[in-house]
């Protein structure tokens, strides 16, 4: 099973694909708190709710460094590394995909707006999402499938993204 993870402090999206079909999907919602200990519990809750059972490979969206709120950026960094640590503990190989690379893989443009991602995922894969975190998680899972595949049935821009990821 292939997993895509879009880490978010308010709505972490997780999609698991088996043979291109959604087998599991999670949208883990949480709310911010003012207490640093409660924030740690919040991040741990997100990680604990991700179901890593039977996952053979994962793609997770990396950090978007344009965030204006430094407190959120620090917390998101913490969440990102906590998820990485959990995958490492479960011995799940994974790749980190920059947000611009994910957008390019799906739309052909690294700066596509979220609405365009939703539309392209529907057009390309027939999957409709009302939540952009789930859409990104699905896109990451699709990218992970392409990363592992020997097939060359990709667009030029998709192949460029995969080739760049394999060089890292």
Rosetta blueprint (number, residue, H / E / L):
1 X L
2 X E
3 X E
4 X E
5 X E
6 X E
7 X L
8 X L
9 X L
10 X L
11 X E
12 X E
13 X E
14 X E
15 X E
16 X E
17 X E
18 X E
19 X L
20 X L
21 X E
22 X E
23 X E
24 X E
25 X E
26 X E
27 X E
28 X E
29 X E
30 X L
31 X L
32 X L
33 X L
34 X L
35 X L
36 X H
37 X H
38 X H
39 X H
40 X H
41 X H
42 X H
43 X H
44 X H
45 X H
46 X H
47 X H
48 X H
49 X H
50 X L
51 X L
52 X L
53 X L
54 X L
55 X L
56 X L
57 X E
58 X E
59 X E
60 X E
61 X E
62 X L
63 X L
64 X L
65 X L
66 X L
67 X L
68 X L
69 X L
70 X H
71 X H
72 X H
73 X H
74 X H
75 X H
76 X H
77 X H
78 X H
79 X H
80 X H
81 X H
82 X H
83 X H
84 X H
85 X H
86 X H
87 X H
88 X H
89 X H
90 X L
91 X L
92 X L
93 X E
94 X E
95 X E
96 X E
97 X E
98 X L
99 X H
100 X H
101 X H
102 X H
103 X H
104 X H
105 X H
106 X H
107 X H
108 X L
109 X L
110 X L
111 X L
112 X L
113 X L
114 X H
115 X H
116 X H
117 X H
118 X H
119 X H
120 X H
121 X H
122 X H
123 X H
124 X H
125 X H
126 X L
127 X L
128 X L
129 X L
130 X L
131 X L
132 X H
133 X H
134 X H
135 X H
136 X H
137 X H
138 X H
139 X H
140 X H
141 X H
142 X H
143 X H
144 X H
145 X H
146 X H
147 X H
148 X H
149 X L
150 X L
151 X L
152 X L
153 X L
154 X L
155 X L
156 X H
157 X H
158 X H
159 X H
160 X H
161 X H
162 X H
163 X H
164 X H
165 X H
166 X H
167 X H
168 X L
